[in-house]
Amino acid sequence: MKNYSSSPRLNNHSASHSTDRNSRKRFWLSALGLRFSLRDYGFCMATLLLFCLGSLFYQLNGGPPKVLLEIRQYLGKIRSPSSRFPCVWRPELPFPSQVIYNRVGKCGSRTVVLLLRILADKHQFNLVSSDIHNKTRLTKHEQVDLMKNISTIPQPFLYTRHVHFLNFTRFRIEQPVYINIIRDPINRFLSNYFFRRFGDWRGEQNHLIRTPQMKDDERYLDINVCIMENYPECSNPRLFYIVPYFCGQHPQCREPGVWAVERAKQNVIDNFLLVGILEELEDVLLLLERLLPHYFSDVLTIYKSPEFWKMGNLTGTVKKHMPTLEALQVLYQRMKYEYDFYNFIRDQFHLTKKKIGLKSTSQNSAHEPEFLRELALRTHEPFEEEEEEEEEEEDVGQEDANIWLVQP
């Protein structure tokens, strides 16, 4: 039998047939490839359009569609077939879920803390209010310990204490969101000056319990004499009080000057969700309700209720009176850095109100000392705080100061 497989003619025929078949295959593949590329292009454009519409829908509604959250919740509750353990679903935390209110003394913080106690029960967040009132400046180790303790509080939480700004990121700890309220600096000083000496209407001996070490000569010192004769309580650095709460723990933050003020302003921009002014407390509460609804929802209704005001109806400072205009002018010059910062906060607060759609109630937008004659009328008196005036503290050691200067 002949072996036709070795025939040259047959081999040539087979090679030619294979070449034709490959060429036809390449032709159809190229044709299909062209057609597929056009469809693929249209498919990509349609997908991109749907993605853009979905992203727009996501942003306009403040989050993903509810159906996706329900699917996620359902999938989180079922057992994964490839796992020995069920998937544990955790409820979605509000954002932000870590808030610090490093309250400034004599700026309405007792009012806000009373509101927060009611709101914590109502909205089920963890409120931790420190009992330490007279230690606002901390060493490096005290800062680390405090920040670690704060970070272990179950979220969502709101931590409040009289303490100067803490920079969590400096120690590689997640930075919470800050809120605060400040007050006209002279009015804050006057409120504290008379409260330390004479207390409030809750009892005749209230001030004696608060400041038992104060001698009568100091207790009954005329405020005009204190200012005009440059007593330590009525001069710097004691008057430089508000700015360090926002500047931070750096030793230079306690020195009245441009550096501390500018650093405080930058910290407000970078780390504070809102800094309100006590003169417009109701607007502050309204903005907090808008910005942090999971903490402050219904706060204005609670604040205006008669039941709430019964909690502090005897806390007004007694024997408070205004210094002379000459003394006020001297005081204003000594507190120029405090007013620089206060005016900045007031402008930022009014800008936030404008963005939200609230009209400012402030009648005097110019940064001029004309308000000095009207201080007692312009500032709303909240519940007076107890034991929140900072006592004289020892400065941090030189070693700690050098650490700060090396690593600002």
C-alpha positions in Angstrom: 0.0 0.0 0.0 1.2 3.5 -0.9 2.0 5.9 1.8 0.2 9.1 0.5 1.1 11.0 3.6 4.7 11.4 2.3 3.6 12.7 -1.1 4.9 16.2 -1.8 1.8 17.1 -3.7 -0.4 16.1 -0.8 1.8 18.0 1.6 1.6 21.2 -0.5 -2.1 20.9 -0.8 -2.4 20.5 3.0 -0.2 23.5 3.6 -2.2 25.6 1.2 -5.4 24.6 2.8 -4.1 25.4 6.3 -2.9 28.8 5.1 -6.3 29.6 3.6 -8.1 28.5 6.7 -5.8 30.7 8.9 -6.3 33.7 6.7 -10.1 33.3 6.8 -9.9 33.0 10.6 -7.8 36.2 10.8 -10.3 38.0 8.6 -13.3 37.0 10.7 -11.4 37.8 13.9 -10.5 41.2 12.7 -14.0 41.9 11.6 -15.4 40.7 14.9 -12.8 42.7 16.7 -13.8 45.9 14.9 -17.4 45.3 15.6 -16.7 44.4 19.2 -14.6 47.5 19.7 -17.4 49.8 18.7 -19.8 48.0 21.0 -17.2 48.0 23.7 -16.8 51.7 23.3 -20.5 52.3 23.6 -20.7 50.1 26.6 -17.9 51.9 28.4 -19.5 55.3 27.7 -22.9 54.1 29.0 -21.2 52.6 32.1 -19.4 55.9 32.7 -22.6 57.8 32.4 -24.3 55.5 34.9 -21.4 55.9 37.3 -21.6 59.7 37.1 -25.3 59.7 37.7 -24.9 57.3 40.6 -22.1 59.4 42.1 -24.3 62.5 41.8 -27.2 60.7 43.5 -24.9 59.6 46.3 -23.7 63.1 47.0 -27.1 64.8 46.8 -28.5 62.3 49.3 -25.6 62.4 51.7 -24.7 58.7 51.3 -25.5 55.5 49.5 -29.0 54.5 48.6 -31.0 52.9 51.4 -31.4 49.7 49.5 -27.6 49.2 49.4 -27.4 49.7 53.2 -30.2 47.2 53.7 -28.4 44.7 51.4 -25.1 45.3 53.4 -26.9 44.7 56.6 -28.6 41.5 55.3 -25.3 40.2 54.0 -23.6 41.0 57.3 -26.0 38.8 59.2 -25.8 35.7 57.1 -23.1 33.0 57.5 -20.3 33.0 54.9 -20.1 29.6 53.3 -16.3 29.8 53.0 -15.9 30.8 56.7 -16.3 28.9 59.9 -17.7 32.0 61.6 -20.6 34.3 60.7 -19.9 37.8 59.5 -20.5 40.2 62.4 -22.4 43.3 61.4 -21.7 46.5 63.3 -24.2 49.4 63.1 -23.0 52.4 61.1 -21.4 55.0 63.3 -22.3 58.6 62.8 -19.7 61.0 61.5 -18.0 62.4 63.3 -18.2 59.8 66.1 -15.4 61.3 68.3 -16.1 64.9 69.5 -14.1 66.9 72.1 -15.5 70.0 73.8 -12.4 71.6 75.5 -14.6 74.1 77.2 -13.3 77.6 78.0 -13.9 78.8 81.6 -16.8 81.3 82.1 -18.0 80.9 78.6 -21.3 79.1 79.1 -19.9 75.7 79.4 -22.1 74.7 82.4 -25.1 75.5 80.3 -23.9 73.3 77.5 -22.9 70.5 79.8 -26.3 70.4 81.3 -27.8 70.2 77.8 -25.4 67.4 76.9 -26.5 65.3 79.9 -30.0 65.4 78.6 -29.1 64.9 75.0 -26.8 61.9 75.9 -29.8 60.0 77.4 -32.0 61.1 74.5 -29.7 60.2 71.6 -27.7 57.4 73.2 -24.1 58.7 72.9 -21.4 58.4 75.5 -20.8 61.7 77.4 -17.6 61.8 79.5 -17.3 65.0 81.5 -14.0 65.3 83.4 -14.0 66.4 87.0 -10.6 68.1 86.6 -11.2 71.9 86.4 -7.8 73.4 87.3 -5.3 71.7 85.1 -5.4 72.9 81.5 -1.7 72.6 80.8 -0.2 69.1 80.6 3.2 67.6 80.3 4.0 65.4 77.3 3.4 62.2 79.2 0.1 63.5 80.6 -1.0 64.4 77.1 -0.3 60.9 75.8 -2.1 59.3 78.7 -5.1 61.5 78.3 -5.4 61.1 74.6 -5.1 57.3 74.9 -7.8 57.3 77.5 -10.0 59.4 75.3 -9.4 57.1 72.3 -10.7 54.1 74.3 -14.1 55.6 75.0 -16.8 53.6 73.1 -18.0 55.5 70.0 -19.9 57.7 69.4 -18.7 59.8 72.3 -18.4 63.4 73.4 -15.6 64.2 75.8 -15.5 67.5 77.7 -12.9 69.1 80.0 -11.3 72.4 80.7 -8.0 71.7 78.8 -5.9 73.5 76.2 -6.0 72.0 72.7 -4.5 68.6 72.3 -2.8 67.6 69.0 -3.6 63.9 68.6 -1.9 63.5 65.3 1.4 64.6 66.8 1.4 61.3 68.7 0.0 59.3 65.7 -3.5 59.0 67.3 -6.7 59.6 65.3 -7.7 63.3 65.7 -11.3 63.8 67.1 -13.4 66.8 66.0 -13.4 69.8 68.3 -16.2 72.2 69.2 -16.1 75.2 71.6 -17.7 78.5 72.6 -16.0 81.7 73.6 -17.1 85.1 74.9 -16.2 88.7 74.7 -12.9 88.7 76.6 -13.6 91.6 78.9 -17.0 90.3 79.8 -15.5 86.9 80.6 -12.9 88.5 82.8 -15.5 90.5 84.7 -17.7 87.5 85.2 -14.9 85.5 86.7 -13.5 88.4 88.8 -16.8 88.9 90.7 -17.8 85.2 90.8 -14.5 84.3 92.5 -15.1 86.9 95.2 -18.9 86.9 95.7 -20.3 83.7 94.1 -23.9 83.6 93.0 -27.4 83.6 94.4 -27.3 80.0 95.6 -26.0 80.9 99.0 -24.4 83.6 101.0 -21.3 81.5 101.8 -20.9 80.0 98.3 -17.9 82.2 97.5 -16.2 81.5 100.8 -16.3 77.8 100.1 -14.9 78.4 96.6 -12.0 80.6 97.5 -11.3 80.1 101.3 -7.7 81.2 100.9 -8.7 84.7 99.6 -8.1 87.4 102.2 -10.7 90.2 102.7 -8.3 92.8 101.2 -8.2 90.9 98.0 -11.9 89.9 98.0 -13.1 93.4 98.3 -10.5 95.0 96.1 -12.1 97.5 93.8 -11.8 96.4 90.2 -10.8 99.8 89.0 -7.9 99.8 91.4 -7.0 96.3 90.3 -6.9 97.4 86.7 -5.3 100.9 87.0 -2.7 99.8 89.5 -1.8 96.8 87.4 -2.5 94.0 89.9 -1.4 90.5 88.7 -5.1 89.4 88.4 -5.8 92.3 86.1 -2.7 92.2 83.9 -0.9 89.8 81.6 -0.3 86.9 81.4 -3.4 86.3 83.6 -5.5 88.2 81.0 -4.3 86.0 78.2 -6.8 83.3 78.9 -8.9 82.3 75.8 -6.2 82.0 73.1 -4.2 79.1 74.8 -7.4 76.9 74.7 -7.0 76.9 70.9 -3.2 77.4 70.5 -2.3 74.2 72.4 0.2 72.8 74.9 3.3 74.5 73.5 4.9 76.7 76.2 4.8 79.7 73.8 1.0 79.4 73.6 0.9 81.0 77.1 2.9 84.0 76.1 0.7 86.9 74.8 1.8 87.6 71.2 1.2 87.1 67.5 2.7 83.6 67.4 0.1 82.2 69.8 -2.8 84.0 68.2 -1.9 82.8 64.6 -1.4 79.2 65.8 -4.7 79.3 67.6 -6.4 80.6 64.4 -4.8 77.8 62.3 -5.9 75.2 64.8 -9.5 76.4 64.6 -9.4 76.2 60.8 -7.9 72.7 60.8 -9.4 71.0 63.8 -12.6 72.7 65.0 -16.0 72.0 63.4 -17.5 75.0 65.1 -16.4 77.7 67.6 -19.4 79.8 68.6 -19.8 83.0 70.5 -21.8 83.2 73.7 -23.4 86.5 72.7 -25.4 84.4 70.1 -25.9 81.2 72.0 -29.2 80.2 70.5 -27.6 80.4 67.0 -24.7 78.4 68.3 -27.0 75.7 69.4 -28.9 75.8 66.1 -25.7 75.4 64.2 -24.6 72.5 66.4 -28.0 70.9 65.7 -27.4 71.2 62.0 -23.8 70.1 62.0 -24.0 67.3 64.6 -27.6 66.1 64.6 -26.8 62.8 66.2 -25.6 64.7 69.2 -27.6 68.0 69.3 -30.9 67.2 67.7 -33.7 69.1 69.5 -31.2 71.0 71.7 -32.8 74.4 71.0 -36.2 73.0 72.1 -34.7 71.7 75.3 -32.8 74.9 76.0 -35.9 77.1 75.7 -38.1 74.8 77.9 -39.0 76.1 81.4 -37.9 72.8 82.9 -34.4 73.3 81.8 -34.1 76.8 83.2 -35.2 75.6 86.6 -31.9 73.8 86.9 -29.9 77.0 87.1 -32.2 79.9 88.1 -30.0 80.9 91.1 -26.6 80.9 89.4 -26.2 84.6 88.4 -23.1 86.3 89.6 -23.8 88.8 92.4 -22.4 92.2 93.0 -21.2 92.5 89.5 -20.7 96.0 88.1 -18.9 97.7 85.3 -15.5 99.4 85.7 -15.1 103.0 84.6 -14.6 103.8 80.9 -11.0 104.7 81.5 -10.3 101.3 83.2 -12.1 99.5 80.4 -9.9 101.2 77.8 -6.8 100.2 79.7 -8.1 96.6 79.9 -8.9 96.5 76.2 -5.4 97.5 75.3 -4.0 94.8 77.6 -6.3 92.2 75.9 -5.6 93.2 72.3 -4.5 89.7 71.4 -7.5 88.2 73.0 -9.7 90.6 70.9 -7.8 89.8 67.8 -8.7 86.1 68.2 -12.2 86.9 69.4 -12.9 89.0 66.3 -11.6 86.3 64.1 -13.9 83.7 65.7 -16.8 86.1 65.4 -16.2 86.5 61.7 -15.8 82.8 61.1 -19.0 82.1 63.1 -21.0 84.6 61.1 -19.6 83.2 57.8 -20.7 79.7 58.9 -24.2 81.1 59.7 -24.3 82.7 56.2 -23.4 79.4 54.6 -26.1 77.6 56.5 -28.6 80.3 55.7 -29.0 82.1 59.1 -28.9 85.8 59.4 -26.5 87.3 61.9 -28.0 89.0 64.9 -24.9 91.1 65.5 -25.5 94.8 65.1 -21.9 95.9 65.3 -19.7 94.3 62.7 -16.8 96.8 62.9 -14.0 95.7 65.2 -14.0 98.8 67.3 -14.1 99.3 71.1 -17.5 101.0 71.1 -19.0 97.9 72.7 -17.3 98.8 76.0 -20.2 100.9 77.2 -22.7 98.1 76.4 -20.9 95.0 77.6 -23.4 94.2 80.4 -26.3 94.4 77.9 -24.9 92.6 74.9 -23.7 89.3 76.5 -26.3 86.8 77.5 -25.6 85.5 81.0 -25.7 81.6 81.0 -25.6 79.4 84.1 -22.4 80.2 86.0 -19.8 77.5 86.1 -18.5 76.1 89.3 -14.9 75.4 90.0 -13.7 76.0 86.5 -11.4 78.9 87.0 -7.9 77.7 86.5 -5.6 77.9 89.5 -2.0 78.9 89.2 -0.2 75.8 87.8 3.5 75.0 87.7 4.9 75.4 84.3 6.2 72.3 82.5 9.9 71.6 83.0 12.6 72.9 80.8 13.2 69.4 79.4 9.6 69.2 78.2 9.8 72.7 76.8 12.9 71.7 74.8 11.0 68.7 73.4 8.3 71.0 72.2 10.7 73.4 70.6 12.4 70.6 68.8 9.2 69.1 67.6 6.6 71.9 67.3 
